[in-house]
Amino acid sequence: MQKVKVIGGGLAGSEAAFYLATHGVKVELIDIKPLKKTPAHLSDKYAELVCSNSLKSNDIFGNAAGLLKEEMRRLGSLVVEAADKSRVPAGNALAVDREKFSDYITEKLKTHPNITHISEEVTSINDNDYTIVASGPLTTEKLSENLKNLVGGGLYFYDASAPIVDFESIDMENAFFGDRYDKGNGDHINCPMNKEQYTEFIEALKTAERAKLHDFETASVFEGCMPVEIMAARGQDTLRFGPLKPVGLTDPKTGRWAYACLQLRKEDQSGSMYNMVGFQTNLTWGEQKRVFSIIPALKNAEYLRYGVMHRNTFINSPKVLNPDYSLKSNGKIYFAGQITGVEGYVESAASGLMAAIYLERKLKDGKSVTVSDQTVLGALAKYITTENKDFEPMNANFGILPPLNQVIRDKAERKRAMAERSLLAVEEFKKEIDYDRI
């Protein structure tokens, strides 16, 4: 069997290298550390957790992040195994001792006979080698330039994503469908505010707590995409001439334009998720929920993804990747991790796991397999590889899963049913990929 190069020793690369190695594939794991470090790295170990030590919820039936981890457990995930082994008390969340977590993964990788470890800065990808590119959100400048040529276009270097809300949680008594000046198909949801509500909203924005930037993330990161809280600080009416512009949006209840109006744009074909148009923000997640609830239509909003603004390098996956994470223009090259447009620790590891599973089956017997999009694993891959002119990174959430075939009005019961369906699909997928190993 041919060897595979895995570029990057973060969560995605570690996951991919270990899965391939344990299934008999010879792996060259190439990481820039310890020869050099990116500005975010402190340790020489693999799978270093740069930000939080939390892998989010462990609730399998009520939280998509918890369900995703269980799907990965059942497919032999090294990252989830390491997290379970190094867990620290954090309520229902899976938080870890970051040193023990990284130590566990590093030991597993360093002692595996099928893995050769190389410390060097990769500056180009060989078109003829089977490769998984998992170089992470801080991909070096030289490799980024090579990847631009490889994928036939530019890369995104900063992730500035607006929040996404669950359609069912929008208070439609305080919102209405319609496009500006009635031009379009009426797909937007409009969330009007009167002067008092707008004034309260602006004051809350000005004083809300912002997420801290890393040393390598200066204010210049956000010059091309201004956070709404910065706009609010620049003038009382700045947002009314920007993302909250009310012109052309006639409220059917009043027959007039509102004082200010937020637009929500459909994020998926089914209309289960809506994006807050132009609402890139660097507020903490708790503050986003508190401040945005001042908008009447969002007073009970459930956020499927909070807004984020941070340094990130990712490709335009809908244009260049297949659902198995392979490059459309070269089936030997796969991408995994945040560079694909998945958002979060576990999501990054999940993409590495799936890229490795798909590549291993291809190398083994040329068999093409795809996990169902009824799983979070499959739904994430489908989301980032489905045509989307407004493509932004996505994390695990129930909104990306296809609806059930039955109507279940209770939200908790509906999530449980979706989770049970997902785990059945994972078990079927496991049988499919292990057909010759049973």
Backbone hydrogen bonds, N-H to C=O, Kabsch-Sander energy under -0.5 kcal/mol:
donor,donor_aa,acceptor,acceptor_aa,energy
4,V,26,K,-2.5
5,K,130,Y,-2.8
6,V,28,E,-2.9
7,I,5,K,-0.5
7,I,132,I,-2.7
8,G,6,V,-0.8
8,G,30,I,-3.2
10,G,134,A,-0.5
14,S,10,G,-2.5
15,E,11,L,-2.2
16,A,12,A,-2.5
17,A,13,G,-2.7
18,F,14,S,-2.2
19,Y,15,E,-2.2
20,L,16,A,-2.3
21,A,17,A,-2.5
22,T,18,F,-2.6
23,H,19,Y,-0.8
23,H,20,L,-0.8
24,G,21,A,-1.6
25,V,20,L,-2.6
27,V,114,N,-3.2
28,E,4,V,-2.6
29,L,27,V,-0.7
29,L,116,T,-2.7
30,I,6,V,-2.9
30,I,28,E,-0.8
31,D,29,L,-0.6
31,D,118,I,-2.4
36,K,32,I,-2.7
41,H,38,T,-1.5
47,A,9,G,-2.9
50,V,48,E,-0.8
55,L,94,L,-2.9
58,N,92,N,-2.7
60,I,58,N,-0.8
63,N,59,D,-1.3
67,L,63,N,-2.2
68,L,64,A,-2.6
69,K,65,A,-1.8
70,E,66,G,-1.7
71,E,67,L,-2.4
72,M,68,L,-2.2
73,R,69,K,-2.6
74,R,70,E,-2.0
75,L,71,E,-0.7
75,L,72,M,-0.9
76,G,73,R,-1.7
77,S,72,M,-2.0
81,E,77,S,-1.5
82,A,78,L,-2.7
83,A,79,V,-2.1
84,D,80,V,-2.6
85,K,81,E,-1.9
86,S,82,A,-1.6
87,R,84,D,-0.6
88,V,95,A,-2.5
93,A,90,A,-2.0
94,L,56,K,-2.8
95,A,88,V,-0.6
95,A,93,A,-1.0
96,V,53,N,-2.5
97,D,86,S,-2.6
98,R,96,V,-0.9
101,F,97,D,-2.8
102,S,98,R,-2.1
103,D,99,E,-2.6
104,Y,100,K,-2.5
105,I,101,F,-1.8
106,T,102,S,-2.7
107,E,103,D,-2.6
108,K,104,Y,-2.0
109,L,105,I,-2.2
110,K,106,T,-3.0
111,T,107,E,-1.8
112,H,109,L,-0.9
115,I,112,H,-1.6
116,T,27,V,-3.1
116,T,114,N,-0.5
118,I,29,L,-2.5
120,E,31,D,-1.2
120,E,118,I,-0.7
122,V,120,E,-0.7
127,D,125,I,-0.6
129,D,126,N,-1.3
131,T,129,D,-0.5
131,T,332,K,-2.2
132,I,5,K,-2.8
133,V,131,T,-0.5
133,V,334,Y,-3.4
134,A,7,I,-2.5
134,A,132,I,-0.8
139,T,136,G,-1.1
144,S,140,T,-2.6
145,E,141,E,-2.1
146,N,142,K,-1.7
147,L,143,L,-2.7
148,K,144,S,-2.1
149,N,145,E,-1.3
150,L,146,N,-2.0
151,V,147,L,-2.8
152,G,148,K,-0.6
153,G,148,K,-2.1
156,Y,314,F,-2.7
157,F,155,L,-0.5
159,D,310,H,-2.7
160,A,158,Y,-0.8
161,S,308,V,-2.5
164,I,305,R,-2.9
165,V,274,Y,-3.0
166,D,302,E,-2.7
167,F,272,S,-2.4
169,S,166,D,-1.6
170,I,167,F,-1.8
171,D,297,A,-2.8
172,M,170,I,-1.3
174,N,171,D,-1.9
175,A,172,M,-1.0
176,F,190,N,-1.8
178,G,188,H,-2.2
181,Y,248,G,-3.4
182,D,179,D,-2.5
182,D,248,G,-0.5
183,K,180,R,-1.8
184,G,182,D,-0.8
189,I,264,L,-2.2
190,N,176,F,-3.4
190,N,188,H,-0.5
191,C,262,L,-3.3
193,M,260,A,-2.5
198,Y,194,N,-2.6
199,T,195,K,-2.6
200,E,196,E,-2.2
201,F,197,Q,-2.3
202,I,198,Y,-2.6
203,E,199,T,-2.2
204,A,200,E,-2.0
205,L,201,F,-2.3
206,K,202,I,-2.1
207,T,203,E,-1.1
208,A,204,A,-1.0
208,A,205,L,-0.6
211,A,282,N,-3.4
217,E,214,H,-2.0
218,T,216,F,-0.6
221,V,218,T,-2.0
222,F,219,A,-1.6
223,E,220,S,-1.3
225,C,222,F,-1.1
228,V,280,Q,-2.4
230,I,227,P,-0.6
231,M,227,P,-1.9
232,A,228,V,-2.3
233,A,229,E,-1.4
234,R,230,I,-0.9
234,R,231,M,-0.9
235,G,232,A,-1.1
238,T,235,G,-1.1
241,F,237,D,-0.9
241,F,238,T,-1.0
242,G,239,L,-1.3
244,L,239,L,-2.5
245,K,242,G,-1.8
249,L,246,P,-1.7
250,T,248,G,-0.7
251,D,249,L,-0.6
251,D,256,R,-2.7
254,T,251,D,-0.8
255,G,251,D,-3.4
256,R,251,D,-0.5
258,A,249,L,-0.6
259,Y,193,M,-1.0
260,A,193,M,-1.6
261,C,244,L,-2.0
262,L,191,C,-2.2
263,Q,243,P,-0.5
264,L,189,I,-2.9
265,R,275,N,-2.7
267,E,273,M,-3.0
268,D,273,M,-0.7
271,G,268,D,-1.0
274,Y,165,V,-2.3
275,N,265,R,-3.4
276,M,163,P,-2.4
277,V,263,Q,-2.0
277,V,275,N,-1.1
279,F,276,M,-1.9
281,T,161,S,-0.6
284,T,209,E,-2.0
288,Q,284,T,-2.2
289,K,285,W,-1.9
290,R,286,G,-2.0
291,V,287,E,-3.1
292,F,288,Q,-2.3
293,S,289,K,-1.0
294,I,291,V,-1.6
295,I,292,F,-1.3
298,L,295,I,-2.3
299,K,296,P,-1.4
301,A,298,L,-1.6
303,Y,301,A,-0.5
304,L,164,I,-2.1
304,L,302,E,-0.6
305,R,164,I,-1.6
308,V,161,S,-1.4
310,H,159,D,-1.9
312,N,157,F,-2.0
314,F,156,Y,-2.1
315,I,339,I,-2.9
317,S,315,I,-1.8
319,K,316,N,-1.5
320,V,316,N,-1.5
321,L,317,S,-2.8
322,N,326,S,-3.0
325,Y,322,N,-2.2
327,L,330,N,-0.8
327,L,333,I,-3.0
328,K,320,V,-3.0
330,N,327,L,-0.9
333,I,330,N,-1.8
334,Y,131,T,-3.2
334,Y,332,K,-0.5
335,F,325,Y,-2.4
336,A,133,V,-2.4
340,T,337,G,-2.3
341,G,338,Q,-1.2
342,V,337,G,-0.7
343,E,394,M,-2.5
344,G,342,V,-0.5
348,S,344,G,-2.2
349,A,345,Y,-2.3
350,A,346,V,-2.8
351,S,347,E,-2.0
352,G,348,S,-1.7
353,L,349,A,-2.4
354,M,350,A,-2.5
355,A,351,S,-2.5
356,A,352,G,-1.9
357,I,353,L,-2.3
358,Y,354,M,-2.7
359,L,355,A,-2.3
360,E,356,A,-2.8
361,R,357,I,-1.9
362,K,358,Y,-1.8
363,L,359,L,-2.6
364,K,360,E,-2.2
365,D,361,R,-2.3
366,G,361,R,-0.7
366,G,362,K,-1.4
367,K,361,R,-1.2
369,V,367,K,-0.6
375,T,372,S,-1.6
378,G,372,S,-0.6
379,A,375,T,-2.5
380,L,376,V,-2.4
381,A,377,L,-1.4
382,K,378,G,-2.4
383,Y,379,A,-2.5
384,I,380,L,-2.3
385,T,381,A,-0.9
386,T,382,K,-0.5
386,T,383,Y,-0.9
391,F,388,N,-1.3
394,M,341,G,-2.1
400,I,397,N,-1.2
401,L,398,F,-1.3
408,I,406,Q,-0.6
409,R,407,V,-0.5
414,R,410,D,-2.4
415,K,411,K,-2.4
416,R,412,A,-2.1
417,A,413,E,-2.4
418,M,414,R,-2.2
419,A,415,K,-2.5
420,E,416,R,-2.7
421,R,417,A,-2.3
422,S,418,M,-2.2
423,L,419,A,-2.5
424,L,420,E,-1.8
425,A,421,R,-1.9
426,V,422,S,-2.2
427,E,423,L,-2.0
428,E,424,L,-1.9
429,F,425,A,-2.3
430,K,426,V,-2.7
431,K,427,E,-1.8
432,E,428,E,-1.7
433,I,429,F,-2.4
434,D,430,K,-1.5
435,Y,432,E,-0.8
437,R,434,D,-2.2
438,I,434,D,-0.7
